[in-house]
């Protein structure tokens, strides 16, 4: 029996190493080679620092770097603060919070960005609703909201997506902490509710959410689709610069592109290191603050502000998605009309069939990537169960690795490797590339509920003579059906949202709703972009809904199995 | 029709080229051509879809339109394939390509060909050296790329807001000063933004023929000096004081529609009329052609050296040159881009196809467009874009 568990663990580890880690390492290696002048296809075959000199000579590089740091670090820090504060308000009703936040978690970045760009633009929805009667703007005001040189619109867009994610991760982490007891104890000692939250509970939550926060940081530093739609363009963030260089007509620019990609990986690494140092400093200062035992400061206003900001972000997100829906059924909607002047089903009639076939491709890719990731995740968790020990730190890092390295840094190199293997441009390669990012999120979503499964159920089954496989199939999987389906829905949404991996590895041959929506977002027709953006958001929503409904229907006469965690 | 042709060109039909063409048709049957083409214009996308339906019916060749946001993506793709040693079975069969992208691929020997003279419909083209359809931005195409549509740079403006638009390059400075924040252009890294600067440069030079030679360090700084002087005067009065720009002409059209700015620019004189018909622009928008004419060029398609479906790609390139296809392309309801064929080489029957096309009030007549100015050598565009980035990126 022990041997069986070891074999399973070895197999899972081999699959993760070969399928997830090797491509990242291979891609990084290839990118590094190009960054130091080795790209024989364009006649570069000597080790040199020329790519770095070319990079240094790029106009606006300094501004690009500053922008990348401000938007990446800023969006992560702000998202974390808002999520931590809002968590205090919502922790008592985690399931309600999950239901409320799921639509934003499921909606792909590009869909939110396309909608948000319209909502906040000077000629956008908010301005239209208030003009000219309240503002006096007969023509759109000369304000910079979208594409602003400070990247504020980009930060806002990232926050709409990242705050719900961090909030859900925190709510899951809180399950491992006796929150109610701590709160009661703290209140009894004369601390306000908010202060207990800041002084006692958050320090315990932090280690549990550190890796997800770093994933958010790496994502924020290297995001391309949102940065193209919401960020400044002259110069853009470093990740967008890299994508532009990689696709420039002058093929020599591939060299500085690779150097910039490596630089971005370095920045992500440095960002994480700085964060770790800051964490020590905050911890030291915090301990001093804790020991002083001050009870006078009230943290309540801060928490309330955070909840308010969460509400605003949710409202912006909802408006963004509503804008997509309205545009898809508008014929003409010009400034300053608050609603379309003429409605029409023409966009759906004309582009619906093609969009439906793209949606099918997207569905197929996401289903395959999710299935692979969920099977691997279950195998990993079952392996841990059989070993009867928790997860080592290195294992946790291994799972997160594809999320901690900026995507652009290894995708270019990975693409070259896939090409060499004759895999590039195939749907299978795209599924694989998606699975790299789906697997970590499935693990995040599934690990906690898996561990919280009451061990007495499998123990009872074992006492009745069931072997490990039967215990898994007949007891654990049915009991965990709801969380497994939820994790699958999360993984599905992650796959649908992938932009760069589809673009690079799909060789442009594999078109998903996301690549189409991003391409259309730079077109003149908001109606078609709205249609694709809406479908892009609707597909993951449908899967989330199924993830909730399937267990309800399947277990309609098993009350204890319904509605989340087995009691 | 076939008997007439046979009577007119007996030698042609009997020539080995035509026998070869049958072999191409046979090999092409059943192939799917991955046509990489900029996907930002829904009308072009619809046209490509239609073309695929037709070639499927006629020759059993289907088209998969790979929608690019920038043609450079396709160049990078072919290059990556070459890097990986993939000299056959490449992922791209046909590219809509122009200017610096074409020059880059030609110089790196990433293109298949020459193939244009093998296309039966090439007989409708003026293939004499230096003609518009054998020259891409002054670079001889050497049969490596086949023409498919004619492009002309024009401005569009909203007559409801602009009573007196500027008709000269210098006039834009005065107009912007009187109407600050109401003019912009796509980022010069984008084709249309670069064309705006080239058009301005031609308008400022007493003799633009210097632009037909490759730019050198000396000629560049001397020739472009008036351009930067002009731009320095213009920039403070551009939208957002010239600190940020729309990514491409489509987004700029959206800005014109929203009333954020008063001008848009196109490489297709029929585009504003089409956008009005689609509800994407106010009905008061009209085309503006500055005095002295505008830059024009021919759009080409090329086949990468490692294309997996080379024969299918040739069939598509040939289909695009069919007089009936070209007439449909020139139809304002479809694309409205002017034909690349030599009218002198068309039969009366074929010429009638063009005469029968509908017209529209927002559509300029060909004689309103003025003379077609030649595209400068690609080195000018590359250098202007670089120099602009150095000067105006903060």
Boltz contact constraints between the chains, C-beta under 6 A:
constraints:
  - contact:
      token1: [A, 41]
      token2: [B, 79]
      max_distance: 6.0
  - contact:
      token1: [A, 41]
      token2: [B, 82]
      max_distance: 6.0
  - contact:
      token1: [A, 41]
      token2: [B, 83]
      max_distance: 6.0
  - contact:
      token1: [A, 59]
      token2: [B, 389]
      max_distance: 6.0
  - contact:
      token1: [A, 59]
      token2: [B, 390]
      max_distance: 6.0
  - contact:
      token1: [A, 59]
      token2: [B, 393]
      max_distance: 6.0
  - contact:
      token1: [A, 60]
      token2: [B, 393]
      max_distance: 6.0
  - contact:
      token1: [A, 123]
      token2: [B, 258]
      max_distance: 6.0
  - contact:
      token1: [A, 123]
      token2: [B, 260]
      max_distance: 6.0
  - contact:
      token1: [A, 139]
      token2: [B, 259]
      max_distance: 6.0
  - contact:
      token1: [A, 140]
      token2: [B, 259]
      max_distance: 6.0
  - contact:
      token1: [A, 140]
      token2: [B, 260]
      max_distance: 6.0
  - contact:
      token1: [A, 142]
      token2: [B, 181]
      max_distance: 6.0
  - contact:
      token1: [A, 144]
      token2: [B, 240]
      max_distance: 6.0
  - contact:
      token1: [A, 147]
      token2: [B, 244]
      max_distance: 6.0
  - contact:
      token1: [A, 233]
      token2: [B, 187]
      max_distance: 6.0
  - contact:
      token1: [A, 233]
      token2: [B, 247]
      max_distance: 6.0
  - contact:
      token1: [A, 234]
      token2: [B, 187]
      max_distance: 6.0
  - contact:
      token1: [A, 234]
      token2: [B, 244]
      max_distance: 6.0
  - contact:
      token1: [A, 234]
      token2: [B, 393]
      max_distance: 6.0
  - contact:
      token1: [A, 235]
      token2: [B, 393]
      max_distance: 6.0
  - contact:
      token1: [A, 246]
      token2: [B, 76]
      max_distance: 6.0
  - contact:
      token1: [A, 247]
      token2: [B, 70]
      max_distance: 6.0
  - contact:
      token1: [A, 247]
      token2: [B, 72]
      max_distance: 6.0
  - contact:
      token1: [A, 247]
      token2: [B, 73]
      max_distance: 6.0
  - contact:
      token1: [A, 247]
      token2: [B, 76]
      max_distance: 6.0
  - contact:
      token1: [A, 248]
      token2: [B, 72]
      max_distance: 6.0
  - contact:
      token1: [A, 249]
      token2: [B, 72]
      max_distance: 6.0
  - contact:
      token1: [A, 249]
      token2: [B, 75]
      max_distance: 6.0
  - contact:
      token1: [A, 249]
      token2: [B, 100]
      max_distance: 6.0
  - contact:
      token1: [A, 249]
      token2: [B, 101]
      max_distance: 6.0
  - contact:
      token1: [A, 249]
      token2: [B, 104]
      max_distance: 6.0
  - contact:
      token1: [A, 251]
      token2: [B, 79]
      max_distance: 6.0
  - contact:
      token1: [A, 331]
      token2: [B, 279]
      max_distance: 6.0
  - contact:
      token1: [A, 332]
      token2: [B, 279]
      max_distance: 6.0
  - contact:
      token1: [A, 335]
      token2: [B, 258]
      max_distance: 6.0
  - contact:
      token1: [A, 335]
      token2: [B, 259]
      max_distance: 6.0
  - contact:
      token1: [A, 416]
      token2: [B, 80]
      max_distance: 6.0
  - contact:
      token1: [A, 416]
      token2: [B, 83]
      max_distance: 6.0
  - contact:
      token1: [A, 416]
      token2: [B, 84]
      max_distance: 6.0
  - contact:
      token1: [A, 419]
      token2: [B, 80]
      max_distance: 6.0
  - contact:
      token1: [A, 419]
      token2: [B, 81]
      max_distance: 6.0
  - contact:
      token1: [A, 419]
      token2: [B, 84]
      max_distance: 6.0
  - contact:
      token1: [A, 419]
      token2: [B, 86]
      max_distance: 6.0
  - contact:
      token1: [A, 420]
      token2: [B, 84]
      max_distance: 6.0
  - contact:
      token1: [A, 425]
      token2: [B, 91]
      max_distance: 6.0
  - contact:
      token1: [A, 507]
      token2: [B, 91]
      max_distance: 6.0
  - contact:
      token1: [A, 508]
      token2: [B, 66]
      max_distance: 6.0
  - contact:
      token1: [A, 509]
      token2: [B, 91]
      max_distance: 6.0
  - contact:
      token1: [A, 519]
      token2: [B, 39]
      max_distance: 6.0
  - contact:
      token1: [A, 519]
      token2: [B, 67]
      max_distance: 6.0
  - contact:
      token1: [A, 519]
      token2: [B, 69]
      max_distance: 6.0
  - contact:
      token1: [A, 522]
      token2: [B, 69]
      max_distance: 6.0
  - contact:
      token1: [A, 522]
      token2: [B, 247]
      max_distance: 6.0
  - contact:
      token1: [A, 522]
      token2: [B, 248]
      max_distance: 6.0
  - contact:
      token1: [A, 523]
      token2: [B, 40]
      max_distance: 6.0
  - contact:
      token1: [A, 523]
      token2: [B, 250]
      max_distance: 6.0
  - contact:
      token1: [A, 524]
      token2: [B, 250]
      max_distance: 6.0
  - contact:
      token1: [A, 524]
      token2: [B, 253]
      max_distance: 6.0
  - contact:
      token1: [A, 524]
      token2: [B, 254]
      max_distance: 6.0
  - contact:
      token1: [A, 524]
      token2: [B, 280]
      max_distance: 6.0
  - contact:
      token1: [A, 525]
      token2: [B, 42]
      max_distance: 6.0
